[in-house]
Amino acid sequence: MNFRITNVIISREYLTRVRKKSFLLTTFLGPIFFAALCILPTVIMLMADGKGKKIGVVDGSGIVMPYMTDSEQYDYTDYSGIPVDSLKSRYFDLDLDALVVISALDTVSRSVSVSAYSQKPLSVDMKEALSRNVNEAVEEYRLASYDIKGLKQILDEVKADIPVATYTMDEEGRETMTSSEVYMIVSLVLTLIIYMFIAMFSSMVMQSVIEEKSSRVVEVLISSVNSLELMFGKIIGVAAVALTQFFLWIVLTAVLVLAAGAVMGMDTLAETARMQGEMTAVAGDMMPPMGLDSEMSAVVSTLLGLDYMEILLGFIVYFILGYLLYASLFAAIGSAVENEADTQQLQMPVTIPLLIAFFIAFYAYKSPDSQIVFWGSMIPFTSPIVMLARIPFGVPFWEIALSVAILLGTFVCMAYLSAKIYKIGILMYGKKTTYKDLYRWLKQK
């Protein structure tokens, strides 16, 4: 392979793509999107609080209304004793946001039923607030029915909510407070980014090959360079575009987030991040946070303790090798068809491992050393995504080295096979390619 010619192809592919309007749009819109993911929760939290909602209450039980205390969000009005039908007919005149009807107390079950009527569907927050108040009233009534002095205080003293403080220890015995939620979020973010990058830029190689083949440009190119130089020049050129875009996204996203922090206040952003961490922890069936001070200390300690150089190097290595592996396969597929509609059948065996890797990696935070996650980080078709998801939790160097070696060896083998398909397929026209055709091309010398 003539590296001088390959460099020319790489330069052509790179410059052609970075000058496209689509590249400029995605490069500058991408950071806005990522920054919005960081900033929008804060904006939504500040703007979404419903205030001054008027709620009418008909309390047939006689025990709930005292617990319907006014707040900044909700104003409760007692309409007990007034017929419900009469209130419903006057609903719009009363200017209510909701009418809540509480049944008479069932002395057998020691409970009540609750119905809420409104013009628009009840918001989740309002429904939760009503449910919380009614549950508190019924619980207090049930406790009082036992006629045990100080029963509520006893139950409050018995109830336990013990947080788990987590620490990591190095070989010298030094302890560092950590937050499992931070590792989980970093792992999920890395999974999403590398999956998106490998899938997007590998598909870009395939589309480029199809475009050149369908326009017959490839016939001119192949007269000057051999197929191997053309394929690898295209693959490496797109990889350079991907890395350029990635680093621009990092820089521009950081600038936008810092600018937003300066305008809105970093404390507000930090508080939102804390609340998101709590919601993520609950969604992942994890222990609730330890309290603001301890939790923030653990978050800060974890963020400071992350090996960012290892994560960055891991991302670059696994992205490049994973991209090269899949891009060579996608290039072979692109060379074997004349339009994108014909790629669906041939793409399936290639895209399925990518999807499997994504699903394994997406749950790697629950058990990063489990058998399925370990083997997912070793099998070359899944390792670029799964291993990167494991790295924030700490992976022995030998596992990373073995994973990279297997991935590199697999890429070399797949690139050789893809080049054989590419060499023949790029000049084939007028016939829909099947797996049998691909196998026959691979057997040719």
TORKELUM-272490 format. One record per residue (C-alpha): x, y negated, z; residue number from 0; residue in one letter. Coordinates in nm, 4 decimals. Each point is the difference from the previous one (the first is absolute). Example, Ala and Ser with C-alpha at 12.3 -4.5 7.8 and 13.67 -1.06 7.14 Angstrom:
BEGIN
NODE      east     north        up  pos  code
NODE    1.2300    0.4500    0.7800    0     A
NODE    0.1370   -0.3440   -0.0660    1     S
REM end
This chain:
BEGIN
NODE      east     north        up  pos  code
NODE    0.0000    0.0000    0.0000    0     M
NODE    0.1391   -0.3402   -0.1030    1     N
NODE   -0.0264   -0.2256    0.3064    2     F
NODE    0.0556   -0.3165   -0.2033    3     R
NODE   -0.3074    0.0739   -0.2091    4     I
NODE   -0.1935    0.1023    0.3104    5     T
NODE    0.0872   -0.3345    0.1620    6     N
NODE   -0.1370   -0.1807   -0.3052    7     V
NODE   -0.3281    0.1916    0.0301    8     I
NODE   -0.0145   -0.0699    0.3743    9     I
NODE    0.0514   -0.3714   -0.0588   10     S
NODE   -0.2628   -0.0051   -0.2732   11     R
NODE   -0.2537    0.1838    0.2163   12     E
NODE    0.0725   -0.2189    0.3036   13     Y
NODE   -0.0103   -0.3362   -0.1782   14     L
NODE   -0.3089    0.0931   -0.2005   15     T
NODE   -0.1929    0.0828    0.3163   16     R
NODE    0.1123   -0.2822    0.2300   17     V
NODE   -0.0995   -0.2526   -0.2671   18     R
NODE   -0.3539    0.1334   -0.0214   19     K
NODE   -0.2809   -0.2041    0.1535   20     K
NODE   -0.1245    0.3118    0.1783   21     S
NODE    0.3346    0.0347    0.1818   22     F
NODE   -0.0048   -0.3641    0.1081   23     L
NODE   -0.3622    0.0261    0.1153   24     L
NODE    0.0506    0.3169    0.2056   25     T
NODE    0.3291   -0.1307    0.1418   26     T
NODE   -0.1607   -0.3165    0.1340   27     F
NODE   -0.3474    0.1366    0.0746   28     L
NODE    0.1403    0.3053    0.1821   29     G
NODE    0.1530   -0.2027    0.2868   30     P
NODE   -0.3213   -0.2007    0.0289   31     I
NODE   -0.1904    0.3285    0.0367   32     F
NODE    0.2410    0.1404    0.2615   33     F
NODE    0.0097   -0.3286    0.1908   34     A
NODE   -0.3805   -0.0087   -0.0076   35     A
NODE   -0.0065    0.3429    0.1652   36     L
NODE    0.2002   -0.1514    0.2870   37     C
NODE   -0.1827   -0.3335    0.0183   38     I
NODE   -0.3622    0.0762   -0.0919   39     L
NODE   -0.0797    0.1971    0.3192   40     P
NODE    0.0891   -0.3127    0.1985   41     T
NODE   -0.2133   -0.2236   -0.2211   42     V
NODE   -0.2898    0.2455    0.0098   43     I
NODE    0.0274    0.0348    0.3787   44     M
NODE   -0.0131   -0.3790    0.0414   45     L
NODE   -0.2904   -0.0491   -0.2409   46     M
NODE   -0.2124    0.3125    0.0497   47     A
NODE   -0.1072   -0.0561    0.3602   48     D
NODE   -0.3765   -0.0479   -0.0012   49     G
NODE   -0.0962   -0.2782    0.2425   50     K
NODE   -0.3337   -0.1128    0.1386   51     G
NODE   -0.2031    0.3018   -0.1111   52     K
NODE   -0.3492   -0.0129    0.1540   53     K
NODE   -0.1339    0.3307    0.1283   54     I
NODE   -0.3474    0.0462    0.1446   55     G
NODE   -0.0393    0.2804    0.2563   56     V
NODE   -0.3149    0.1821    0.1082   57     V
NODE    0.1059    0.2041    0.3020   58     D
NODE   -0.2618    0.2591    0.0843   59     G
NODE    0.2323    0.1763    0.2445   60     S
NODE    0.0623   -0.2932    0.2310   61     G
NODE    0.3657    0.0989    0.0477   62     I
NODE    0.1757   -0.1119   -0.3197   63     V
NODE   -0.0702   -0.3733   -0.0328   64     M
NODE    0.2275   -0.1011    0.2926   65     P
NODE    0.2910    0.1469   -0.1969   66     Y
NODE   -0.0810   -0.2010   -0.3146   67     M
NODE    0.2221   -0.2895    0.0961   68     T
NODE    0.0576   -0.2873   -0.2410   69     D
NODE    0.3400   -0.0243   -0.1645   70     S
NODE    0.1740   -0.2083   -0.2620   71     E
NODE   -0.1336    0.2336   -0.2698   72     Q
NODE   -0.3498    0.0828    0.1255   73     Y
NODE   -0.2859   -0.1863    0.1711   74     D
NODE   -0.2627    0.2266    0.1544   75     Y
NODE   -0.3603   -0.1092    0.0578   76     T
NODE   -0.2351    0.2042    0.2217   77     D
NODE   -0.3367    0.0675   -0.1641   78     Y
NODE   -0.0979    0.2814    0.2364   79     S
NODE   -0.3755    0.0209    0.0537   80     G
NODE   -0.0852   -0.1383   -0.3440   81     I
NODE   -0.1488    0.2576   -0.2430   82     P
NODE    0.2601    0.1215   -0.2461   83     V
NODE   -0.2364   -0.0279   -0.2973   84     D
NODE   -0.0603   -0.3648    0.0852   85     S
NODE    0.3754   -0.0679    0.0081   86     L
NODE    0.0497    0.1801   -0.3311   87     K
NODE   -0.2657   -0.2161   -0.1662   88     S
NODE    0.1674   -0.3137    0.1389   89     R
NODE    0.3540    0.1261   -0.0650   90     Y
NODE    0.0963   -0.2619   -0.2595   91     F
NODE   -0.1622   -0.2833    0.1973   92     D
NODE    0.2071    0.0937    0.3061   93     L
NODE    0.3172   -0.0340   -0.2103   94     D
NODE    0.1457    0.3263    0.1332   95     L
NODE    0.2910    0.1949   -0.1431   96     D
NODE   -0.1288    0.3211    0.1600   97     A
NODE   -0.2869    0.1226    0.2175   98     L
NODE    0.0981    0.2777    0.2418   99     V
NODE   -0.2729    0.2178    0.1506  100     V
NODE    0.0878    0.2165    0.3003  101     I
NODE   -0.2432    0.2752    0.0961  102     S
NODE   -0.1391    0.0671    0.3461  103     A
NODE    0.2338    0.1964    0.2247  104     L
NODE   -0.0285    0.3788   -0.0325  105     D
NODE    0.0253    0.1140    0.3623  106     T
NODE    0.0785    0.3596   -0.1020  107     V
NODE    0.2980   -0.0663   -0.2262  108     S
NODE    0.0721   -0.3302    0.1794  109     R
NODE    0.0512   -0.1648   -0.3355  110     S
NODE   -0.1572   -0.2387   -0.2492  111     V
NODE   -0.0303   -0.0277   -0.3767  112     S
NODE    0.1006   -0.3131   -0.1879  113     V
NODE   -0.1222   -0.1392   -0.3331  114     S
NODE    0.1342   -0.3095   -0.1733  115     A
NODE   -0.1823   -0.1925   -0.2718  116     Y
NODE    0.1643   -0.2559   -0.2269  117     S
NODE   -0.0356   -0.1570   -0.3415  118     Q
NODE    0.3486    0.1109   -0.1032  119     K
NODE    0.1772    0.3221    0.1001  120     P
NODE    0.1448   -0.0285    0.3494  121     L
NODE    0.3756   -0.0626    0.0100  122     S
NODE    0.2188    0.2657    0.1586  123     V
NODE    0.1181   -0.2448    0.2674  124     D
NODE   -0.3556   -0.0927    0.1004  125     M
NODE   -0.1073    0.3634    0.0129  126     K
NODE    0.3004    0.0899    0.2162  127     E
NODE   -0.0666   -0.2924    0.2356  128     A
NODE   -0.3646    0.1040    0.0461  129     L
NODE    0.0958    0.3640    0.0502  130     S
NODE    0.2666   -0.0972    0.2530  131     R
NODE   -0.2420   -0.2105    0.2059  132     N
NODE   -0.2759    0.2652   -0.0013  133     V
NODE    0.2425    0.2797    0.0904  134     N
NODE    0.1387   -0.2029    0.2878  135     E
NODE   -0.3519   -0.0645    0.1336  136     A
NODE   -0.1015    0.3673   -0.0231  137     V
NODE    0.3248    0.1176    0.1603  138     E
NODE   -0.0488   -0.2409    0.2915  139     E
NODE   -0.3588    0.1211    0.0427  140     Y
NODE    0.1072    0.3645    0.0019  141     R
NODE    0.2755   -0.0683    0.2518  142     L
NODE   -0.2450   -0.1808    0.2276  143     A
NODE   -0.2468    0.2927   -0.0205  144     S
NODE    0.2500    0.2264    0.1803  145     Y
NODE   -0.0227   -0.2293    0.3017  146     D
NODE    0.3660    0.0593    0.0878  147     I
NODE    0.1661   -0.2977    0.1568  148     K
NODE    0.2911   -0.1334   -0.2058  149     G
NODE   -0.0491    0.2586   -0.2773  150     L
NODE    0.0906   -0.2440   -0.2775  151     K
NODE    0.3186   -0.1013    0.1782  152     Q
NODE    0.0898    0.3651    0.0531  153     I
NODE   -0.0467    0.0803   -0.3691  154     L
NODE    0.2018   -0.3048   -0.1018  155     D
NODE    0.2813    0.1106    0.2300  156     E
NODE   -0.0107    0.3581   -0.1296  157     V
NODE    0.0003   -0.0981   -0.3681  158     K
NODE    0.3518    0.0190   -0.1473  159     A
NODE    0.1431   -0.1705   -0.3060  160     D
NODE    0.3708    0.0689    0.0222  161     I
NODE    0.2156   -0.1292   -0.2882  162     P
NODE    0.3037    0.1915   -0.1226  163     V
NODE    0.3192   -0.2040   -0.0262  164     A
NODE    0.2262    0.1545   -0.2631  165     T
NODE    0.3795   -0.0237   -0.0127  166     Y
NODE    0.2651    0.1379   -0.2280  167     T
NODE    0.3406    0.1053    0.1309  168     M
NODE    0.3262    0.0057   -0.1901  169     D
NODE    0.2834    0.2463    0.0561  170     E
NODE    0.1501   -0.2273    0.2650  171     E
NODE   -0.3236    0.0007    0.1991  172     G
NODE   -0.1025   -0.3587   -0.0759  173     R
NODE   -0.3769   -0.0473   -0.0008  174     E
NODE   -0.2012   -0.2220   -0.2336  175     T
NODE   -0.3721   -0.0719    0.0336  176     M
NODE   -0.1829    0.0900   -0.3227  177     T
NODE   -0.3457   -0.0244   -0.1523  178     S
NODE   -0.1299    0.3015   -0.1915  179     S
NODE   -0.2491   -0.2252   -0.1782  180     E
NODE    0.2824   -0.2069   -0.1555  181     V
NODE    0.1705    0.3122   -0.1352  182     Y
NODE   -0.3337    0.1163   -0.1383  183     M
NODE   -0.0703   -0.3305   -0.1773  184     I
NODE    0.3531   -0.0168   -0.1477  185     V
NODE   -0.0339    0.3607   -0.1193  186     S
NODE   -0.3376   -0.0658   -0.1645  187     L
NODE    0.1203   -0.3194   -0.1686  188     V
NODE    0.3084    0.1748   -0.1408  189     L
NODE   -0.2197    0.2866   -0.1238  190     T
NODE   -0.2345   -0.2343   -0.1846  191     L
NODE    0.2785   -0.2072   -0.1550  192     I
NODE    0.2176    0.2837   -0.1294  193     I
NODE   -0.3015    0.1954   -0.1302  194     Y
NODE   -0.1246   -0.3078   -0.1830  195     M
NODE    0.3441   -0.0786   -0.1430  196     F
NODE    0.0789    0.3522   -0.1208  197     I
NODE   -0.3452    0.0511   -0.1533  198     A
NODE   -0.0195   -0.3461   -0.1566  199     M
NODE    0.3471   -0.0250   -0.1524  200     F
NODE    0.0140    0.3637   -0.1134  201     S
NODE   -0.3285   -0.0542   -0.1838  202     S
NODE    0.1511   -0.3159   -0.1492  203     M
NODE    0.2745    0.2120   -0.1613  204     V
NODE   -0.2602    0.2325   -0.1499  205     M
NODE   -0.2039   -0.2912   -0.1365  206     Q
NODE    0.3120   -0.1547   -0.1532  207     S
NODE    0.0885    0.3267   -0.1756  208     V
NODE   -0.3561    0.0375   -0.1318  209     I
NODE   -0.0028   -0.3603   -0.1281  210     E
NODE    0.3250    0.0422   -0.1900  211     E
NODE   -0.1055    0.3362   -0.1382  212     K
NODE   -0.3462   -0.1138   -0.1141  213     S
NODE    0.1446   -0.3146   -0.1630  214     S
NODE    0.2729    0.2083   -0.1703  215     R
NODE    0.2686   -0.2274    0.1512  216     V
NODE    0.1630    0.3105    0.1431  217     V
NODE    0.0817    0.1237   -0.3506  218     E
NODE    0.2190   -0.3063   -0.0532  219     V
NODE    0.1613    0.0319    0.3441  220     L
NODE    0.0700    0.3719   -0.0334  221     I
NODE    0.1937   -0.0644   -0.3213  222     S
NODE    0.2513   -0.2072    0.1988  223     S
NODE    0.0126    0.1793    0.3366  224     V
NODE   -0.0603    0.3553    0.1106  225     N
NODE   -0.3088    0.0986    0.1974  226     S
NODE    0.1858    0.0511    0.3286  227     L
NODE    0.1444   -0.3525   -0.0069  228     E
NODE   -0.3403   -0.1421   -0.0882  229     L
NODE   -0.1810    0.1857    0.2787  230     M
NODE    0.2477   -0.0848    0.2766  231     F
NODE    0.0407   -0.3569   -0.1202  232     G
NODE   -0.3752   -0.0444    0.0283  233     K
NODE   -0.0189    0.1690    0.3429  234     I
NODE    0.2887   -0.1987    0.1504  235     I
NODE   -0.1234   -0.3264   -0.1541  236     G
NODE   -0.3410    0.0387    0.1641  237     V
NODE    0.1712    0.0963    0.3292  238     A
NODE    0.1942   -0.3281   -0.0100  239     A
NODE   -0.3284   -0.1845   -0.0561  240     V
NODE   -0.1543    0.1824    0.2988  241     A
NODE    0.2881   -0.0850    0.2348  242     L
NODE   -0.0017   -0.3634   -0.1140  243     T
NODE   -0.3715   -0.0253    0.0688  244     Q
NODE    0.0341    0.1773    0.3350  245     F
NODE    0.2637   -0.2374    0.1361  246     F
NODE   -0.1901   -0.3039   -0.1297  247     L
NODE   -0.3111    0.1283    0.1771  248     W
NODE    0.1906    0.0336    0.3285  249     I
NODE    0.1430   -0.3524   -0.0187  250     V
NODE   -0.3201   -0.1711   -0.1158  251     L
NODE   -0.2227    0.1888    0.2476  252     T
NODE    0.2296   -0.0956    0.2888  253     A
NODE   -0.0070   -0.3649   -0.1092  254     V
NODE   -0.3810   -0.0033   -0.0207  255     L
NODE   -0.0486    0.1701    0.3380  256     V
NODE    0.2465   -0.2354    0.1716  257     L
NODE   -0.1698   -0.2988   -0.1622  258     A
NODE   -0.3399    0.1232    0.1188  259     A
NODE    0.1427    0.0561    0.3472  260     G
NODE    0.1270   -0.3575    0.0084  261     A
NODE   -0.3441   -0.1335   -0.0985  262     V
NODE   -0.2206    0.2307    0.2102  263     M
NODE    0.2391    0.0650    0.2859  264     G
NODE    0.2046    0.3131    0.0532  265     M
NODE   -0.1842    0.0713    0.3281  266     D
NODE   -0.3274    0.0357   -0.1895  267     T
NODE    0.1567    0.2396   -0.2500  268     L
NODE    0.1596    0.1989    0.2835  269     A
NODE   -0.3337    0.0276    0.1815  270     E
NODE   -0.1658    0.1267   -0.3169  271     T
NODE    0.2789    0.2537   -0.0494  272     A
NODE   -0.0571    0.1190    0.3571  273     R
NODE   -0.3734    0.0444   -0.0623  274     M
NODE    0.0687    0.1863   -0.3244  275     Q
NODE    0.2385    0.2266    0.1887  276     G
NODE   -0.2745    0.0782    0.2528  277     E
NODE   -0.2516    0.0832   -0.2739  278     M
NODE    0.2543    0.2169   -0.1830  279     T
NODE    0.0830    0.1849    0.3206  280     A
NODE   -0.3671    0.0747    0.0669  281     V
NODE   -0.0507    0.1103   -0.3630  282     A
NODE    0.2925    0.2378    0.0361  283     G
NODE   -0.1372    0.1503    0.3258  284     D
NODE    0.2946   -0.1408    0.1933  285     M
NODE    0.0282   -0.1297    0.3537  286     M
NODE   -0.1325   -0.3552    0.0444  287     P
NODE    0.2594   -0.2756    0.0422  288     P
NODE    0.1686   -0.0542    0.3365  289     M
NODE   -0.0954   -0.3614    0.0440  290     G
NODE    0.1097   -0.3095   -0.1854  291     L
NODE    0.3390   -0.0566    0.1640  292     D
NODE    0.1121    0.3636   -0.0025  293     S
NODE   -0.1392    0.0616   -0.3464  294     E
NODE    0.1614   -0.3066   -0.1546  295     M
NODE    0.3293    0.0893    0.1700  296     S
NODE   -0.0193    0.3489   -0.1518  297     A
NODE   -0.0891   -0.1407   -0.3441  298     V
NODE    0.2839   -0.2532    0.0068  299     V
NODE    0.2444    0.2589    0.1316  300     S
NODE   -0.1001    0.2461   -0.2714  301     T
NODE    0.0238   -0.2584   -0.2780  302     L
NODE    0.3448   -0.1064    0.1217  303     L
NODE    0.1095    0.3615    0.0354  304     G
NODE   -0.0973    0.1133   -0.3491  305     L
NODE    0.2947    0.0830   -0.2217  306     D
NODE   -0.0971   -0.2286   -0.2869  307     Y
NODE    0.3146    0.0821   -0.1952  308     M
NODE   -0.0807    0.3716    0.0114  309     E
NODE   -0.3616   -0.0689   -0.1038  310     I
NODE    0.1083   -0.2293   -0.2864  311     L
NODE    0.2681    0.2402   -0.1244  312     L
NODE   -0.2439    0.2906    0.0348  313     G
NODE   -0.2587   -0.1886   -0.2025  314     F
NODE    0.2474   -0.0879   -0.2758  315     I
NODE    0.1464    0.3534   -0.0227  316     V
NODE   -0.3340    0.1805    0.0075  317     Y
NODE   -0.1660   -0.2484   -0.2307  318     F
NODE    0.2792    0.0226   -0.2586  319     I
NODE    0.0239    0.3806    0.0091  320     L
NODE   -0.3761    0.0507    0.0259  321     G
NODE   -0.0591   -0.2467   -0.2791  322     Y
NODE    0.2675    0.1587   -0.2228  323     L
NODE   -0.1525    0.3440    0.0577  324     L
NODE   -0.3575   -0.1022   -0.0787  325     Y
NODE    0.0942   -0.2518   -0.2709  326     A
NODE    0.1859    0.2701   -0.1933  327     S
NODE   -0.3089    0.2224    0.0204  328     L
NODE   -0.2321   -0.2831   -0.1020  329     F
NODE    0.2355   -0.0908   -0.2862  330     A
NODE   -0.0237    0.3593   -0.1261  331     A
NODE   -0.3800   -0.0152    0.0209  332     I
NODE   -0.0043   -0.3334   -0.1846  333     G
NODE    0.2154    0.1408   -0.2779  334     S
NODE   -0.2326    0.2968   -0.0475  335     A
NODE   -0.3177   -0.2034   -0.0650  336     V
NODE   -0.1091   -0.2753   -0.2357  337     E
NODE   -0.2348   -0.1907    0.2332  338     N
NODE   -0.0804   -0.0274    0.3701  339     E
NODE   -0.3267    0.1921   -0.0324  340     A
NODE    0.2011    0.3154   -0.0783  341     D
NODE    0.2139   -0.0249    0.3148  342     T
NODE   -0.2665    0.1064    0.2523  343     Q
NODE    0.0498    0.3741   -0.0359  344     Q
NODE    0.3812   -0.0176   -0.0081  345     L
NODE    0.0147   -0.2444    0.2926  346     Q
NODE   -0.1865    0.2187    0.2478  347     M
NODE    0.2913    0.2299    0.1037  348     P
NODE    0.2127   -0.3120    0.0572  349     V
NODE   -0.2504   -0.2158    0.1891  350     T
NODE   -0.1239    0.2752    0.2346  351     I
NODE    0.3350    0.0247    0.1889  352     P
NODE   -0.0019   -0.3796    0.0363  353     L
NODE   -0.3472    0.0090    0.1544  354     L
NODE    0.0938    0.2887    0.2316  355     I
NODE    0.3082   -0.1944    0.1114  356     A
NODE   -0.2143   -0.3059    0.0712  357     F
NODE   -0.2474    0.1929    0.2168  358     F
NODE    0.2747    0.1803    0.1946  359     I
NODE    0.1885   -0.3261    0.0580  360     A
NODE   -0.3170   -0.1845    0.1001  361     F
NODE   -0.0348    0.2299    0.3013  362     Y
NODE    0.3709    0.0449    0.0690  363     A
NODE   -0.0178   -0.2427    0.2960  364     Y
NODE   -0.2110    0.2515    0.1949  365     K
NODE    0.2716    0.2638   -0.0070  366     S
NODE    0.3096   -0.1075   -0.1964  367     P
NODE    0.1869    0.3232    0.0815  368     D
NODE   -0.2799    0.2462   -0.0802  369     S
NODE    0.0646    0.2777   -0.2497  370     Q
NODE   -0.2122   -0.1438   -0.2800  371     I
NODE    0.1565   -0.3455    0.0369  372     V
NODE    0.3525    0.1451    0.0210  373     F
NODE   -0.0416    0.2091   -0.3152  374     W
NODE   -0.1770   -0.2882   -0.1696  375     G
NODE    0.3138   -0.2060    0.0608  376     S
NODE    0.2175    0.2734   -0.1535  377     M
NODE   -0.1982    0.1014   -0.3083  378     I
NODE    0.1308   -0.2392   -0.2686  379     P
NODE   -0.3390   -0.0847   -0.1523  380     F
NODE   -0.1325   -0.1230    0.3362  381     T
NODE    0.3155   -0.0981    0.1906  382     S
NODE    0.0363   -0.3596   -0.1291  383     P
NODE   -0.3280   -0.0962    0.1680  384     I
NODE   -0.0119    0.2373    0.2989  385     V
NODE    0.3603   -0.0471    0.1138  386     M
NODE   -0.0316   -0.3774   -0.0135  387     L
NODE   -0.3083    0.0267    0.2238  388     A
NODE    0.2085    0.2022    0.2505  389     R
NODE    0.3062   -0.2261    0.0090  390     I
NODE   -0.1428   -0.2601    0.2477  391     P
NODE   -0.0490    0.2814    0.2552  392     F
NODE    0.3629    0.1084   -0.0263  393     G
NODE    0.1192    0.2810   -0.2249  394     V
NODE    0.3300    0.1910    0.0420  395     P
NODE    0.2581   -0.0999   -0.2597  396     F
NODE    0.0378    0.3569   -0.1288  397     W
NODE   -0.3711    0.0135   -0.0874  398     E
NODE    0.0232   -0.3244   -0.1987  399     I
NODE    0.3217    0.1128   -0.1730  400     A
NODE   -0.1519    0.3381   -0.0905  401     L
NODE   -0.3209   -0.1626   -0.1224  402     S
NODE    0.1923   -0.2476   -0.2187  403     V
NODE    0.2234    0.2760   -0.1400  404     A
NODE   -0.2992    0.2182   -0.0946  405     I
NODE   -0.1785   -0.3008   -0.1509  406     L
NODE    0.3076   -0.1004   -0.2018  407     L
NODE    0.0530    0.3549   -0.1276  408     G
NODE   -0.3666    0.0307   -0.0956  409     T
NODE    0.0147   -0.3318   -0.1855  410     F
NODE    0.2998    0.1177   -0.2043  411     V
NODE   -0.1811    0.3225   -0.0944  412     C
NODE   -0.3306   -0.1742   -0.0786  413     M
NODE    0.1790   -0.2738   -0.1972  414     A
NODE    0.1701    0.2653   -0.2131  415     Y
NODE   -0.3320    0.1745   -0.0693  416     L
NODE   -0.1819   -0.3291   -0.0585  417     S
NODE    0.2700   -0.1098   -0.2456  418     A
NODE   -0.0589    0.3166   -0.2040  419     K
NODE   -0.3731   -0.0729   -0.0177  420     I
NODE    0.0636   -0.3683   -0.0702  421     Y
NODE    0.2412    0.0767   -0.2850  422     K
NODE   -0.2604    0.2005   -0.1910  423     I
NODE   -0.3232   -0.1617    0.1195  424     G
NODE    0.0974   -0.3577   -0.0820  425     I
NODE   -0.0174    0.0757   -0.3737  426     L
NODE   -0.3040    0.2314    0.0057  427     M
NODE   -0.3232   -0.1395   -0.1466  428     Y
NODE   -0.3422    0.1221   -0.1039  429     G
NODE   -0.0427    0.2848    0.2511  430     K
NODE   -0.1260    0.0050    0.3564  431     K
NODE    0.2759    0.1420    0.2207  432     T
NODE   -0.0736    0.2972    0.2278  433     T
NODE    0.1957    0.1647    0.2799  434     Y
NODE    0.0900    0.2743   -0.2464  435     K
NODE    0.1635   -0.2603   -0.2247  436     D
NODE    0.1992   -0.1416    0.2906  437     L
NODE    0.1235    0.3472    0.0916  438     Y
NODE    0.1051    0.0635   -0.3597  439     R
NODE    0.1889   -0.3308   -0.0122  440     W
NODE    0.1823    0.0857    0.3220  441     L
NODE    0.1234    0.3268   -0.1491  442     K
NODE    0.1493   -0.1714   -0.3024  443     Q
NODE    0.3734   -0.0770    0.0112  444     K
REM end
